[in-house]
Amino acid sequence: MSSPEQWTHPEPGEGPAAQAAQPSPEQVIAGLRATTEGGAELTQLLTPEGERIASQFDRYVTDIDGDALRGLYRDMVLVRRADREANAMQRQGQLGIWVPLLGQEAAQVGSGRALAKQDMAFPSYREHGVAFTRGVDLRELIGIFRCTDHGGWDFAKHRFHPYTIVIGNQVLNATGYAMGQKFEGKVGDDDGEATIVYFGDGATSQGDVHEGFVWSAVYDAPLVFFCQNNQWAISEPTERQSRLPLYQRARGYGFPGIRVDGNDVLACLAVTRWALEECRHGNGPVLIEAFTYRMDAHTTTDDPTRYRLSDELEAWKLKDPIERVRAFLARGGHADQSFFDQIQAEADKFAAELREYTFNLPEPPPERVFSNVYAEPSPVLDAQREEYLAYLDGFATAGEH
């Protein structure tokens, strides 16, 4: 396999990103498969043991000192603690459903922190960590899973699109948005705009994703496709969906793809910064495959013990994204036990506040479902609302007799 040092990622503005070197057919035939993890194809800056290793992407994280890495550690710990609390609240009947992100904190925090203020992010339904990095109060996510609203945050202010439940549909939305950035002349220099869209390995089998690949490539849209390959599309393993690593699919559409260790927050930060830089300078789209693992169920309606072995989960626990940063900080003298205890206490308080908020959420009135559907009044919708409220009133009237 070729080494990362042999790749020729161009400097921003030097030419189409599609010129980035790709593995030869001979290298592909040599044995790299969809579920092959390591080797020269995997970009990594922090090993599972927390050791820093050199990479051609080092120059994209020269500003990440001890303080910054402690910040990334804090992000991941708080996000995980909130995720675990929400998961528990669903089991207690407070949420209709929850979509866990356990094990994917590095992919989300690293890529989310790579975004500039002017960039736009399009999530699926699991990007709670990205939402956190975009300044979204995680309490504003709760209404979605409590089934009381569609998302409470200001989408324009946070540059973070609403969650998308339809698998892969957000890729089309992001493609159109990024094409608009290109048409409006918002790319071409360091201050340009870029868009990132998140989806899972299962979504790569959806037509919407491939349509997004086609259109973004043809129009050189400033779009980073960020695939969190967590190995399982609900109960379907990646190897049942693709013979080759997912990042190599980009080659067929004429733009570069790269695989990064999705449990390495530093590598995810560096690679996403590079990809966004390519987009801002007008070099077209980039596909990032963050090779990670879903350590919990697909959602709280799923039972992963029915389709995967426990030894697989145990093996991935040794690659925990938070523990490797903790090991690096401790080994390098960047943090001591008091720091870790402080962050854990902050995370517990963070989760307690999320819990209190959820338990005290008022039930919305029934007419809420008809609110903010259209920008302008709709006679048809108004009639439906009146009919529905009259139907509910009928139950109250019947109870009086």
SEZA-389858 format. One record per residue (C-alpha): residue in three letters; x, y, z; residue number from 0. Coordinates in nm, 2 decimals. Layout:
<nodes>
+------+--------+--------+--------+------+
! guro !      u !      v !      w ! bavo !
+------+--------+--------+--------+------+
!  ALA !      X !      Y !      Z !  NUM !
...
+------+--------+--------+--------+------+
</nodes>
This chain:
<nodes>
+------+--------+--------+--------+------+
! guro !      u !      v !      w ! bavo !
+------+--------+--------+--------+------+
!  MET !   0.00 !   0.00 !   0.00 !    0 !
!  SER !   0.11 !   0.35 !  -0.06 !    1 !
!  SER !   0.20 !   0.56 !   0.24 !    2 !
!  PRO !   0.03 !   0.89 !   0.33 !    3 !
!  GLU !   0.36 !   1.07 !   0.26 !    4 !
!  GLN !   0.34 !   0.96 !  -0.10 !    5 !
!  TRP !   0.00 !   1.12 !  -0.16 !    6 !
!  THR !  -0.01 !   1.45 !  -0.34 !    7 !
!  HIS !  -0.28 !   1.66 !  -0.17 !    8 !
!  PRO !  -0.24 !   2.00 !  -0.35 !    9 !
!  GLU !  -0.20 !   2.32 !  -0.16 !   10 !
!  PRO !  -0.52 !   2.52 !  -0.15 !   11 !
!  GLY !  -0.57 !   2.70 !  -0.48 !   12 !
!  GLU !  -0.32 !   2.50 !  -0.67 !   13 !
!  GLY !  -0.56 !   2.29 !  -0.87 !   14 !
!  PRO !  -0.86 !   2.05 !  -0.86 !   15 !
!  ALA !  -0.87 !   1.84 !  -0.55 !   16 !
!  ALA !  -0.96 !   1.55 !  -0.79 !   17 !
!  GLN !  -0.59 !   1.53 !  -0.87 !   18 !
!  ALA !  -0.51 !   1.39 !  -0.53 !   19 !
!  ALA !  -0.34 !   1.05 !  -0.57 !   20 !
!  GLN !  -0.55 !   0.74 !  -0.54 !   21 !
!  PRO !  -0.46 !   0.37 !  -0.48 !   22 !
!  SER !  -0.38 !   0.18 !  -0.80 !   23 !
!  PRO !  -0.60 !  -0.11 !  -0.91 !   24 !
!  GLU !  -0.32 !  -0.34 !  -0.82 !   25 !
!  GLN !  -0.31 !  -0.20 !  -0.47 !   26 !
!  VAL !  -0.69 !  -0.24 !  -0.44 !   27 !
!  ILE !  -0.67 !  -0.61 !  -0.55 !   28 !
!  ALA !  -0.40 !  -0.67 !  -0.29 !   29 !
!  GLY !  -0.65 !  -0.73 !  -0.02 !   30 !
!  LEU !  -0.80 !  -0.40 !   0.11 !   31 !
!  ARG !  -1.16 !  -0.45 !   0.19 !   32 !
!  ALA !  -1.45 !  -0.25 !   0.32 !   33 !
!  THR !  -1.38 !  -0.36 !   0.68 !   34 !
!  THR !  -1.00 !  -0.34 !   0.67 !   35 !
!  GLU !  -0.91 !  -0.09 !   0.93 !   36 !
!  GLY !  -0.54 !  -0.01 !   0.95 !   37 !
!  GLY !  -0.24 !   0.03 !   0.72 !   38 !
!  ALA !  -0.12 !   0.32 !   0.52 !   39 !
!  GLU !  -0.47 !   0.41 !   0.40 !   40 !
!  LEU !  -0.57 !   0.52 !   0.75 !   41 !
!  THR !  -0.48 !   0.87 !   0.86 !   42 !
!  GLN !  -0.40 !   0.87 !   1.23 !   43 !
!  LEU !  -0.23 !   1.12 !   1.47 !   44 !
!  LEU !  -0.30 !   0.96 !   1.80 !   45 !
!  THR !  -0.28 !   0.58 !   1.85 !   46 !
!  PRO !  -0.53 !   0.39 !   2.07 !   47 !
!  GLU !  -0.26 !   0.40 !   2.33 !   48 !
!  GLY !  -0.25 !   0.77 !   2.32 !   49 !
!  GLU !   0.09 !   0.81 !   2.14 !   50 !
!  ARG !   0.14 !   1.10 !   1.90 !   51 !
!  ILE !   0.26 !   1.00 !   1.56 !   52 !
!  ALA !   0.37 !   1.21 !   1.27 !   53 !
!  SER !   0.14 !   1.27 !   0.97 !   54 !
!  GLN !   0.14 !   1.49 !   0.66 !   55 !
!  PHE !  -0.16 !   1.65 !   0.82 !   56 !
!  ASP !   0.04 !   1.78 !   1.12 !   57 !
!  ARG !   0.04 !   2.13 !   0.98 !   58 !
!  TYR !  -0.33 !   2.15 !   1.02 !   59 !
!  VAL !  -0.31 !   2.11 !   1.39 !   60 !
!  THR !  -0.01 !   2.32 !   1.48 !   61 !
!  ASP !  -0.23 !   2.54 !   1.70 !   62 !
!  ILE !  -0.35 !   2.25 !   1.91 !   63 !
!  ASP !  -0.14 !   2.27 !   2.23 !   64 !
!  GLY !  -0.22 !   2.13 !   2.57 !   65 !
!  ASP !  -0.50 !   2.38 !   2.64 !   66 !
!  ALA !  -0.67 !   2.30 !   2.31 !   67 !
!  LEU !  -0.64 !   1.93 !   2.35 !   68 !
!  ARG !  -0.79 !   1.96 !   2.70 !   69 !
!  GLY !  -1.07 !   2.15 !   2.54 !   70 !
!  LEU !  -1.13 !   1.87 !   2.29 !   71 !
!  TYR !  -1.13 !   1.62 !   2.58 !   72 !
!  ARG !  -1.38 !   1.82 !   2.77 !   73 !
!  ASP !  -1.61 !   1.84 !   2.46 !   74 !
!  MET !  -1.61 !   1.46 !   2.42 !   75 !
!  VAL !  -1.67 !   1.39 !   2.79 !   76 !
!  LEU !  -1.96 !   1.63 !   2.81 !   77 !
!  VAL !  -2.12 !   1.50 !   2.49 !   78 !
!  ARG !  -2.08 !   1.14 !   2.60 !   79 !
!  ARG !  -2.23 !   1.21 !   2.95 !   80 !
!  ALA !  -2.53 !   1.39 !   2.79 !   81 !
!  ASP !  -2.58 !   1.10 !   2.55 !   82 !
!  ARG !  -2.58 !   0.85 !   2.83 !   83 !
!  GLU !  -2.83 !   1.06 !   3.03 !   84 !
!  ALA !  -3.06 !   1.09 !   2.73 !   85 !
!  ASN !  -3.03 !   0.72 !   2.67 !   86 !
!  ALA !  -3.14 !   0.65 !   3.03 !   87 !
!  MET !  -3.42 !   0.90 !   3.01 !   88 !
!  GLN !  -3.57 !   0.72 !   2.71 !   89 !
!  ARG !  -3.56 !   0.39 !   2.91 !   90 !
!  GLN !  -3.76 !   0.58 !   3.18 !   91 !
!  GLY !  -4.03 !   0.69 !   2.94 !   92 !
!  GLN !  -3.92 !   1.05 !   2.92 !   93 !
!  LEU !  -3.82 !   1.04 !   2.55 !   94 !
!  GLY !  -3.99 !   0.86 !   2.27 !   95 !
!  ILE !  -3.66 !   0.74 !   2.12 !   96 !
!  TRP !  -3.29 !   0.82 !   2.14 !   97 !
!  VAL !  -3.01 !   0.78 !   1.89 !   98 !
!  PRO !  -2.69 !   0.71 !   2.07 !   99 !
!  LEU !  -2.35 !   0.83 !   1.96 !  100 !
!  LEU !  -2.14 !   0.63 !   2.20 !  101 !
!  GLY !  -1.80 !   0.57 !   2.04 !  102 !
!  GLN !  -1.83 !   0.83 !   1.78 !  103 !
!  GLU !  -1.74 !   1.14 !   1.99 !  104 !
!  ALA !  -1.40 !   1.19 !   1.82 !  105 !
!  ALA !  -1.54 !   1.19 !   1.47 !  106 !
!  GLN !  -1.81 !   1.44 !   1.56 !  107 !
!  VAL !  -1.61 !   1.68 !   1.79 !  108 !
!  GLY !  -1.30 !   1.67 !   1.57 !  109 !
!  SER !  -1.49 !   1.75 !   1.25 !  110 !
!  GLY !  -1.72 !   2.00 !   1.42 !  111 !
!  ARG !  -1.44 !   2.20 !   1.57 !  112 !
!  ALA !  -1.28 !   2.22 !   1.23 !  113 !
!  LEU !  -1.57 !   2.43 !   1.10 !  114 !
!  ALA !  -1.53 !   2.80 !   1.06 !  115 !
!  LYS !  -1.81 !   3.03 !   1.17 !  116 !
!  GLN !  -1.93 !   3.09 !   0.82 !  117 !
!  ASP !  -1.95 !   2.72 !   0.73 !  118 !
!  MET !  -2.27 !   2.53 !   0.72 !  119 !
!  ALA !  -2.34 !   2.18 !   0.86 !  120 !
!  PHE !  -2.61 !   1.93 !   0.76 !  121 !
!  PRO !  -2.66 !   1.65 !   1.01 !  122 !
!  SER !  -2.85 !   1.33 !   1.00 !  123 !
!  TYR !  -3.00 !   1.23 !   1.34 !  124 !
!  ARG !  -2.70 !   1.13 !   1.54 !  125 !
!  GLU !  -2.48 !   1.44 !   1.53 !  126 !
!  HIS !  -2.53 !   1.56 !   1.89 !  127 !
!  GLY !  -2.16 !   1.61 !   1.92 !  128 !
!  VAL !  -2.15 !   1.83 !   1.61 !  129 !
!  ALA !  -2.45 !   2.03 !   1.74 !  130 !
!  PHE !  -2.26 !   2.09 !   2.06 !  131 !
!  THR !  -1.95 !   2.23 !   1.88 !  132 !
!  ARG !  -2.18 !   2.46 !   1.68 !  133 !
!  GLY !  -2.30 !   2.62 !   2.00 !  134 !
!  VAL !  -2.64 !   2.44 !   2.00 !  135 !
!  ASP !  -2.77 !   2.39 !   2.36 !  136 !
!  LEU !  -2.83 !   2.01 !   2.38 !  137 !
!  ARG !  -3.16 !   2.08 !   2.56 !  138 !
!  GLU !  -3.28 !   2.21 !   2.22 !  139 !
!  LEU !  -3.24 !   1.87 !   2.08 !  140 !
!  ILE !  -3.46 !   1.70 !   2.34 !  141 !
!  GLY !  -3.79 !   1.81 !   2.19 !  142 !
!  ILE !  -3.72 !   1.61 !   1.88 !  143 !
!  PHE !  -3.69 !   1.29 !   2.07 !  144 !
!  ARG !  -3.96 !   1.38 !   2.32 !  145 !
!  CYS !  -4.18 !   1.43 !   2.01 !  146 !
!  THR !  -4.28 !   1.79 !   2.10 !  147 !
!  ASP !  -4.10 !   1.98 !   1.83 !  148 !
!  HIS !  -3.88 !   1.95 !   1.52 !  149 !
!  GLY !  -3.57 !   2.13 !   1.67 !  150 !
!  GLY !  -3.55 !   2.43 !   1.88 !  151 !
!  TRP !  -3.23 !   2.60 !   1.77 !  152 !
!  ASP !  -3.18 !   2.89 !   1.54 !  153 !
!  PHE !  -3.06 !   2.71 !   1.23 !  154 !
!  ALA !  -2.92 !   3.03 !   1.06 !  155 !
!  LYS !  -2.74 !   3.15 !   1.37 !  156 !
!  HIS !  -2.57 !   2.83 !   1.45 !  157 !
!  ARG !  -2.51 !   2.73 !   1.09 !  158 !
!  PHE !  -2.64 !   2.39 !   1.18 !  159 !
!  HIS !  -2.93 !   2.25 !   0.97 !  160 !
!  PRO !  -3.23 !   2.07 !   1.13 !  161 !
!  TYR !  -3.19 !   1.69 !   1.19 !  162 !
!  THR !  -3.29 !   1.47 !   0.90 !  163 !
!  ILE !  -3.46 !   1.14 !   0.96 !  164 !
!  VAL !  -3.49 !   1.02 !   0.60 !  165 !
!  ILE !  -3.17 !   0.83 !   0.54 !  166 !
!  GLY !  -2.94 !   1.03 !   0.30 !  167 !
!  ASN !  -3.18 !   1.31 !   0.22 !  168 !
!  GLN !  -2.96 !   1.57 !   0.39 !  169 !
!  VAL !  -2.69 !   1.50 !   0.13 !  170 !
!  LEU !  -2.92 !   1.64 !  -0.14 !  171 !
!  ASN !  -3.00 !   1.94 !   0.08 !  172 !
!  ALA !  -2.63 !   2.00 !   0.15 !  173 !
!  THR !  -2.54 !   1.96 !  -0.22 !  174 !
!  GLY !  -2.79 !   2.23 !  -0.32 !  175 !
!  TYR !  -2.68 !   2.46 !  -0.05 !  176 !
!  ALA !  -2.31 !   2.42 !  -0.15 !  177 !
!  MET !  -2.39 !   2.48 !  -0.51 !  178 !
!  GLY !  -2.55 !   2.80 !  -0.40 !  179 !
!  GLN !  -2.23 !   2.90 !  -0.22 !  180 !
!  LYS !  -2.04 !   2.84 !  -0.55 !  181 !
!  PHE !  -2.29 !   3.03 !  -0.77 !  182 !
!  GLU !  -2.29 !   3.33 !  -0.53 !  183 !
!  GLY !  -1.91 !   3.35 !  -0.54 !  184 !
!  LYS !  -1.86 !   3.27 !  -0.17 !  185 !
!  VAL !  -1.56 !   3.04 !  -0.24 !  186 !
!  GLY !  -1.21 !   3.11 !  -0.36 !  187 !
!  ASP !  -1.00 !   3.22 !  -0.06 !  188 !
!  ASP !  -0.93 !   3.16 !   0.30 !  189 !
!  ASP !  -1.25 !   3.35 !   0.40 !  190 !
!  GLY !  -1.47 !   3.15 !   0.17 !  191 !
!  GLU !  -1.76 !   2.93 !   0.28 !  192 !
!  ALA !  -1.79 !   2.56 !   0.28 !  193 !
!  THR !  -2.05 !   2.30 !   0.37 !  194 !
!  ILE !  -2.02 !   1.97 !   0.55 !  195 !
!  VAL !  -2.28 !   1.69 !   0.54 !  196 !
!  TYR !  -2.29 !   1.40 !   0.78 !  197 !
!  PHE !  -2.42 !   1.05 !   0.71 !  198 !
!  GLY !  -2.35 !   0.69 !   0.80 !  199 !
!  ASP !  -2.22 !   0.39 !   0.61 !  200 !
!  GLY !  -2.57 !   0.27 !   0.56 !  201 !
!  ALA !  -2.66 !   0.59 !   0.38 !  202 !
!  THR !  -2.40 !   0.52 !   0.11 !  203 !
!  SER !  -2.63 !   0.26 !  -0.03 !  204 !
!  GLN !  -2.90 !   0.52 !  -0.08 !  205 !
!  GLY !  -2.95 !   0.69 !  -0.41 !  206 !
!  ASP !  -2.97 !   1.03 !  -0.26 !  207 !
!  VAL !  -2.61 !   1.01 !  -0.15 !  208 !
!  HIS !  -2.49 !   0.91 !  -0.50 !  209 !
!  GLU !  -2.69 !   1.19 !  -0.66 !  210 !
!  GLY !  -2.52 !   1.43 !  -0.42 !  211 !
!  PHE !  -2.18 !   1.29 !  -0.53 !  212 !
!  VAL !  -2.27 !   1.35 !  -0.90 !  213 !
!  TRP !  -2.40 !   1.70 !  -0.87 !  214 !
!  SER !  -2.14 !   1.83 !  -0.63 !  215 !
!  ALA !  -1.86 !   1.69 !  -0.85 !  216 !
!  VAL !  -2.00 !   1.84 !  -1.17 !  217 !
!  TYR !  -2.04 !   2.18 !  -1.02 !  218 !
!  ASP !  -1.73 !   2.17 !  -0.80 !  219 !
!  ALA !  -1.95 !   2.24 !  -0.50 !  220 !
!  PRO !  -1.76 !   2.33 !  -0.18 !  221 !
!  LEU !  -1.90 !   2.03 !   0.01 !  222 !
!  VAL !  -1.73 !   1.79 !   0.25 !  223 !
!  PHE !  -1.90 !   1.45 !   0.26 !  224 !
!  PHE !  -1.84 !   1.32 !   0.61 !  225 !
!  CYS !  -1.92 !   0.95 !   0.64 !  226 !
!  GLN !  -1.91 !   0.81 !   0.99 !  227 !
!  ASN !  -1.85 !   0.44 !   0.91 !  228 !
!  ASN !  -1.95 !   0.29 !   1.24 !  229 !
!  GLN !  -1.95 !  -0.06 !   1.09 !  230 !
!  TRP !  -2.33 !  -0.13 !   1.11 !  231 !
!  ALA !  -2.62 !   0.01 !   0.92 !  232 !
!  ILE !  -2.86 !  -0.10 !   1.19 !  233 !
!  SER !  -2.81 !  -0.48 !   1.16 !  234 !
!  GLU !  -2.63 !  -0.47 !   0.82 !  235 !
!  PRO !  -2.25 !  -0.48 !   0.83 !  236 !
!  THR !  -2.04 !  -0.26 !   0.60 !  237 !
!  GLU !  -1.90 !  -0.57 !   0.42 !  238 !
!  ARG !  -2.25 !  -0.65 !   0.30 !  239 !
!  GLN !  -2.28 !  -0.31 !   0.13 !  240 !
!  SER !  -1.94 !  -0.25 !  -0.03 !  241 !
!  ARG !  -1.65 !  -0.46 !  -0.14 !  242 !
!  LEU !  -1.40 !  -0.18 !  -0.10 !  243 !
!  PRO !  -1.35 !   0.09 !   0.16 !  244 !
!  LEU !  -1.62 !   0.35 !   0.13 !  245 !
!  TYR !  -1.37 !   0.64 !   0.08 !  246 !
!  GLN !  -1.26 !   0.49 !  -0.25 !  247 !
!  ARG !  -1.61 !   0.55 !  -0.40 !  248 !
!  ALA !  -1.52 !   0.91 !  -0.44 !  249 !
!  ARG !  -1.27 !   0.81 !  -0.72 !  250 !
!  GLY !  -1.56 !   0.71 !  -0.94 !  251 !
!  TYR !  -1.71 !   1.06 !  -0.92 !  252 !
!  GLY !  -1.39 !   1.25 !  -0.98 !  253 !
!  PHE !  -1.30 !   1.39 !  -0.64 !  254 !
!  PRO !  -1.07 !   1.27 !  -0.36 !  255 !
!  GLY !  -1.16 !   1.04 !  -0.08 !  256 !
!  ILE !  -0.97 !   0.98 !   0.24 !  257 !
!  ARG !  -1.00 !   0.75 !   0.54 !  258 !
!  VAL !  -0.93 !   0.88 !   0.88 !  259 !
!  ASP !  -0.93 !   0.71 !   1.22 !  260 !
!  GLY !  -1.27 !   0.81 !   1.35 !  261 !
!  ASN !  -1.17 !   0.74 !   1.71 !  262 !
!  ASP !  -0.88 !   0.99 !   1.68 !  263 !
!  VAL !  -1.01 !   1.34 !   1.75 !  264 !
!  LEU !  -0.68 !   1.51 !   1.64 !  265 !
!  ALA !  -0.68 !   1.33 !   1.31 !  266 !
!  CYS !  -1.05 !   1.40 !   1.25 !  267 !
!  LEU !  -0.98 !   1.77 !   1.32 !  268 !
!  ALA !  -0.68 !   1.79 !   1.09 !  269 !
!  VAL !  -0.83 !   1.60 !   0.79 !  270 !
!  THR !  -1.15 !   1.80 !   0.81 !  271 !
!  ARG !  -0.96 !   2.12 !   0.82 !  272 !
!  TRP !  -0.78 !   2.02 !   0.51 !  273 !
!  ALA !  -1.10 !   1.91 !   0.33 !  274 !
!  LEU !  -1.28 !   2.24 !   0.42 !  275 !
!  GLU !  -0.98 !   2.43 !   0.30 !  276 !
!  GLU !  -0.99 !   2.25 !  -0.04 !  277 !
!  CYS !  -1.36 !   2.34 !  -0.06 !  278 !
!  ARG !  -1.32 !   2.71 !   0.03 !  279 !
!  HIS !  -1.06 !   2.75 !  -0.24 !  280 !
!  GLY !  -1.29 !   2.62 !  -0.51 !  281 !
!  ASN !  -1.12 !   2.28 !  -0.56 !  282 !
!  GLY !  -1.45 !   2.09 !  -0.54 !  283 !
!  PRO !  -1.59 !   1.83 !  -0.30 !  284 !
!  VAL !  -1.40 !   1.58 !  -0.07 !  285 !
!  LEU !  -1.52 !   1.25 !   0.08 !  286 !
!  ILE !  -1.40 !   1.17 !   0.43 !  287 !
!  GLU !  -1.46 !   0.82 !   0.57 !  288 !
!  ALA !  -1.42 !   0.83 !   0.95 !  289 !
!  PHE !  -1.36 !   0.47 !   1.04 !  290 !
!  THR !  -1.52 !   0.43 !   1.38 !  291 !
!  TYR !  -1.76 !   0.20 !   1.57 !  292 !
!  ARG !  -2.10 !   0.23 !   1.72 !  293 !
!  MET !  -2.06 !   0.10 !   2.07 !  294 !
!  ASP !  -2.43 !   0.11 !   2.15 !  295 !
!  ALA !  -2.76 !   0.03 !   1.97 !  296 !
!  HIS !  -2.86 !   0.19 !   1.64 !  297 !
!  THR !  -3.14 !   0.36 !   1.84 !  298 !
!  THR !  -3.31 !   0.27 !   2.16 !  299 !
!  THR !  -3.55 !   0.05 !   1.96 !  300 !
!  ASP !  -3.27 !  -0.17 !   1.85 !  301 !
!  ASP !  -3.11 !  -0.48 !   2.01 !  302 !
!  PRO !  -2.75 !  -0.51 !   1.88 !  303 !
!  THR !  -2.69 !  -0.84 !   2.06 !  304 !
!  ARG !  -2.91 !  -1.01 !   1.80 !  305 !
!  TYR !  -2.66 !  -0.94 !   1.52 !  306 !
!  ARG !  -2.31 !  -0.87 !   1.65 !  307 !
!  LEU !  -2.07 !  -1.05 !   1.88 !  308 !
!  SER !  -1.96 !  -0.92 !   2.22 !  309 !
!  ASP !  -1.60 !  -0.98 !   2.14 !  310 !
!  GLU !  -1.62 !  -0.73 !   1.86 !  311 !
!  LEU !  -1.75 !  -0.47 !   2.10 !  312 !
!  GLU !  -1.48 !  -0.55 !   2.35 !  313 !
!  ALA !  -1.21 !  -0.51 !   2.09 !  314 !
!  TRP !  -1.33 !  -0.16 !   2.00 !  315 !
!  LYS !  -1.35 !  -0.06 !   2.37 !  316 !
!  LEU !  -0.97 !  -0.07 !   2.36 !  317 !
!  LYS !  -0.98 !   0.20 !   2.09 !  318 !
!  ASP !  -1.21 !   0.44 !   2.29 !  319 !
!  PRO !  -1.17 !   0.79 !   2.16 !  320 !
!  ILE !  -1.19 !   0.96 !   2.50 !  321 !
!  GLU !  -0.94 !   0.73 !   2.67 !  322 !
!  ARG !  -0.67 !   0.78 !   2.41 !  323 !
!  VAL !  -0.68 !   1.16 !   2.46 !  324 !
!  ARG !  -0.68 !   1.11 !   2.83 !  325 !
!  ALA !  -0.37 !   0.88 !   2.80 !  326 !
!  PHE !  -0.19 !   1.14 !   2.59 !  327 !
!  LEU !  -0.27 !   1.42 !   2.83 !  328 !
!  ALA !  -0.16 !   1.23 !   3.13 !  329 !
!  ARG !   0.16 !   1.09 !   2.97 !  330 !
!  GLY !   0.27 !   1.43 !   2.84 !  331 !
!  GLY !   0.21 !   1.60 !   3.17 !  332 !
!  HIS !  -0.07 !   1.82 !   3.01 !  333 !
!  ALA !  -0.33 !   1.72 !   3.27 !  334 !
!  ASP !  -0.34 !   1.55 !   3.62 !  335 !
!  GLN !  -0.61 !   1.37 !   3.81 !  336 !
!  SER !  -0.76 !   1.69 !   3.94 !  337 !
!  PHE !  -0.83 !   1.80 !   3.59 !  338 !
!  PHE !  -1.00 !   1.48 !   3.49 !  339 !
!  ASP !  -1.21 !   1.49 !   3.81 !  340 !
!  GLN !  -1.31 !   1.84 !   3.74 !  341 !
!  ILE !  -1.43 !   1.76 !   3.39 !  342 !
!  GLN !  -1.62 !   1.46 !   3.52 !  343 !
!  ALA !  -1.79 !   1.67 !   3.78 !  344 !
!  GLU !  -1.88 !   1.93 !   3.51 !  345 !
!  ALA !  -2.02 !   1.65 !   3.29 !  346 !
!  ASP !  -2.24 !   1.52 !   3.57 !  347 !
!  LYS !  -2.38 !   1.87 !   3.63 !  348 !
!  PHE !  -2.43 !   1.91 !   3.26 !  349 !
!  ALA !  -2.63 !   1.58 !   3.25 !  350 !
!  ALA !  -2.83 !   1.67 !   3.56 !  351 !
!  GLU !  -2.94 !   2.00 !   3.41 !  352 !
!  LEU !  -3.04 !   1.82 !   3.09 !  353 !
!  ARG !  -3.24 !   1.57 !   3.29 !  354 !
!  GLU !  -3.42 !   1.84 !   3.50 !  355 !
!  TYR !  -3.50 !   2.03 !   3.18 !  356 !
!  THR !  -3.65 !   1.72 !   3.02 !  357 !
!  PHE !  -3.86 !   1.62 !   3.32 !  358 !
!  ASN !  -4.01 !   1.97 !   3.34 !  359 !
!  LEU !  -4.08 !   2.02 !   2.97 !  360 !
!  PRO !  -4.45 !   2.12 !   2.93 !  361 !
!  GLU !  -4.67 !   1.93 !   2.70 !  362 !
!  PRO !  -4.74 !   2.14 !   2.39 !  363 !
!  PRO !  -5.11 !   2.21 !   2.30 !  364 !
!  PRO !  -5.25 !   1.98 !   2.03 !  365 !
!  GLU !  -5.26 !   2.27 !   1.77 !  366 !
!  ARG !  -4.88 !   2.30 !   1.79 !  367 !
!  VAL !  -4.85 !   2.03 !   1.52 !  368 !
!  PHE !  -5.00 !   2.28 !   1.27 !  369 !
!  SER !  -4.77 !   2.57 !   1.37 !  370 !
!  ASN !  -4.49 !   2.69 !   1.14 !  371 !
!  VAL !  -4.57 !   2.45 !   0.86 !  372 !
!  TYR !  -4.59 !   2.72 !   0.60 !  373 !
!  ALA !  -4.45 !   3.07 !   0.59 !  374 !
!  GLU !  -4.79 !   3.21 !   0.48 !  375 !
!  PRO !  -5.14 !   3.12 !   0.60 !  376 !
!  SER !  -5.29 !   2.81 !   0.44 !  377 !
!  PRO !  -5.67 !   2.77 !   0.41 !  378 !
!  VAL !  -5.63 !   2.40 !   0.38 !  379 !
!  LEU !  -5.41 !   2.37 !   0.68 !  380 !
!  ASP !  -5.64 !   2.60 !   0.88 !  381 !
!  ALA !  -5.94 !   2.37 !   0.79 !  382 !
!  GLN !  -5.75 !   2.06 !   0.90 !  383 !
!  ARG !  -5.66 !   2.23 !   1.23 !  384 !
!  GLU !  -6.02 !   2.32 !   1.31 !  385 !
!  GLU !  -6.14 !   1.97 !   1.21 !  386 !
!  TYR !  -5.88 !   1.81 !   1.44 !  387 !
!  LEU !  -5.95 !   2.03 !   1.74 !  388 !
!  ALA !  -6.32 !   1.97 !   1.70 !  389 !
!  TYR !  -6.25 !   1.60 !   1.69 !  390 !
!  LEU !  -6.06 !   1.63 !   2.02 !  391 !
!  ASP !  -6.34 !   1.84 !   2.17 !  392 !
!  GLY !  -6.58 !   1.56 !   2.09 !  393 !
!  PHE !  -6.40 !   1.34 !   2.34 !  394 !
!  ALA !  -6.44 !   1.60 !   2.61 !  395 !
!  THR !  -6.81 !   1.64 !   2.54 !  396 !
!  ALA !  -6.86 !   1.27 !   2.55 !  397 !
!  GLY !  -6.69 !   1.25 !   2.89 !  398 !
!  GLU !  -6.95 !   1.50 !   3.03 !  399 !
!  HIS !  -7.24 !   1.26 !   2.97 !  400 !
+------+--------+--------+--------+------+
</nodes>
